Amino acid sequence: MTRTDQQPLGSPFSAASTAEDVMAGLDLSGTNAVVTGGYSGLGLATTRALTTAGARVVVPARRPDIARAALADVPGCDVVPMDLADLASVRAGAARIGDSLTRLDLFMAVAGVMATPERHVGPGWESQLAANHFGHFVLACELAPLLAAADGARVVVNSSAGHTLTDFRWHDPHFRTGYDRWLAYGQAKTANSLFAVRFDALGREHGVRAFALHPGKIITGLQREMTLPEQVERGWVDAYGNVIGADFKTPSQGAATGLWAATSPLLDGRGGVYLEDCDIARVAAPGTPMDDGGVRAYAVDPDAAVRLWELSLAATGATPVPR
């Protein structure tokens, strides 16, 4: 990936497009997909759209009973217990997926946490980095042979405009020197983007391409760690919880960019790029407002992506993806 790749393509879709718009007329019969977080919010909208088009979807879930209830009216999907913040659980879930599939066409990393209170998991990892990045990193590495066995598999990772809050904190990724929940979120979202850059570089020889994306501003369960007054103060909702923020999307609109990344022929032969509003995003200048869109150069930097990949391998003990 080079900065010249990070240019809009002129997609026929836009910020207003819905999952239904993007998936209209597509037949995904015979397609196997894994959608983390696929039972609520954007993940549920993604699962519904994929299964409606004929795909078989496996949904890893930290709360499998709740997931099965949410998906009770969605045919063509299976639930696998998995806690992304617990790598033993990730590996066990990946083994179950491997037992049930011979190939994987789509891996969609939709699950995430945002602005959580300070928590540390595993060997002392900051919990947002652990759940948003390390868990998906290990899961993708475990599923890499299934992705390579498919014909043109795609990996789609939900990052966020929140990546503009900070580059990866190489000096203190686990906030040993003081915690800031928004910087922790921003770092994890930068990590999501860098992960896609490196996974694409490693996977392309096997026909696997990877993309990161900003789904847009959407009120979902992602805000569960924020109080209602906090959301009111930010202008996102009114005192009754109704969405009033400018440019907020519905869950279907929020799922559209990920589904476009998973299916668009415009992205054939491409990868390692950051998307927004159903197109490739431009590179944004440092210091520009988050709401102006675009991706920071540090979040798509190939050298930083290699550095993060090596850090993640050392931290998690994940099986390296073959080149």
Secondary structure, DSSP 8 states (H G I E B T S, - for coil): --GGG-S----S--TT--HHHHHTT---TT-EEEEETTTSHHHHHHHHHHHHTT-EEEEEESSHHHHHHHTTT-TTEEEEE--TT-HHHHHHHHHHHHHH-S--SEEEE-----S--S-EETTTEEHHHIIIIIHHHHHHHHHHHHHHTSSS-EEEEE--GGGGG----TT-TT-TT---HHHHHHHHHHHHHHHHHHHHHHHGGGT-EEEEEE--B--SGGGGGS-HHHHHHTTSB-TTS-B--TTB--HHHHHHHHHHHHH-GGGTT--SEEEETTEE--EE-TT--GGG--EEGGGG-HHHHHHHHHHHHHHH-------
